[in-house]
């Protein structure tokens, strides 16, 4: 069975929770892997993907071979495996799949767990493996792997149904995945920093807090970013690259990761942001610019708060119809829009004379690109 059919039968990315399943499977798999590379774990709420990609680009600029594992993908599962400047080939992915299929115990994996273990196979010949966590922290499948260094990006409120009802619960769940050496990004919530310090002390591990003085140190590089949107994520990568004694660039790396305030055309910008903090960052990037928002969202998101943040920048919302079990009921979305007094209609086509922002989730970007590329 090919990898597509195998993953299709796995169903949901986030399978019924079993905190010991990935640990158990990895314990059986580990002895068959050739994993001598330096392993970097990236956890947090926002900025994991771009932090990891900036780090990968920096390492490659220093002539290191790198595999960057990120999630979710937008159009192609191979997007999750970025190896030495390109997505992994379909042939390479199928070979890794065949390797895993020889083990009976691998059949117990969830979709995301299997994706994680594929990364370990694909990293057999690289110098660095950058592993981006999924939803979780201490119970994430990426956390069962012994990493050399961990980076915690901005931790905010998202996926409360899995991670905890408030910022303290969410931060605790993620930060308990600390390894021996940890970097903590600039945070919006003071509680996150306090909890990080407590956990580092309890575990007797090293915690390096990225601060304002780092911003000053790398200001000349950070100021070359076209937008401030990804500034903190580039900063995370620069701090770690410097720690690893790598040569730093004279200007910001050109990010080749889709959907991060990506200019698809002069009139269309794509962003995979899908939570309150993501909306706040997009608002900063937009400044005073007005856009037409092509939008939809999962029902578990704080849609009212997200749209309240973006409202000053919204001319009109165009609802992108998406068939997905997690998408909010359209009638409920319309009620929220009416209560916020935001004009809306169904999305049909692009008027090249208007400015658009496509925003709301990876699924929104995926659906939009399928329609856009089909034209």
C-alpha angles and dihedrals in degrees: 000000000000122000095257094055091044093052093043090060090051089066118188121042090226105051125189106302119260111163094196101045099085091043090052094047094045091051088058095042100043098081091057095054128092098212110154097140128112107266124214120189120203120197135165141091106272132021100026096123098047093041089053094046094048088050091049091050091050093050092048090050085059090055095256123139113236142185114199114195113196138160154262108013124220107212109348130038088221089070087079092067114059109177123183095332102323140069111262114268120254088242092054091048092050090050091054089047091052090051092054094044092067089073118078093204091062090072089076092065123116118229094265094042090054090049089053094051091048087059091056091054093046091051095061094109104035133098095223134029116197110197119194114203120231119223099320146052122207094021098038115120090238090058095066089068117090104241128190096218138013130205119199111200124197110318116210143149114302138118091022090164088067105027108034141288100268142027093267092056093044093047092047093051092051099039095050085073090073118141127200094286121037138176120201118204124219107289136211093210122059089207090067092058092046093050091046091054092048094049093045089052093047092049093040092230133138118266120188112191116209107224147170092283089061088055089055093046094054098030095118091058096040092051090062091068110110089222132025088226096097097031097112092046093052088047090056091054094046093052092051094043089052090049089052088052094244124153111259125223125252090228137019118289115252103250113229097186116114126239100021100126084309119183101224090175136343089277103035129067123183126206128172092205111137109165141058096273091046090053091050091053092048090050089055090051092049092049105178096340118127118219141177105244117220099200153168132145147194115269093238093063125096091249096168093054093043092053092043088058093049097038096097088059097043121100094173139339121235110199111222109211111229130179104218130128092231097050116112118255107265093231091056091049091051090051090054091049092049092049089051090047092236116152114234146169138168117286113249111152144344122264104205090208090067132071116238136191116196106205144149111082144340087270091057091052091046094052093045093050092049090055094041095048091046091064 
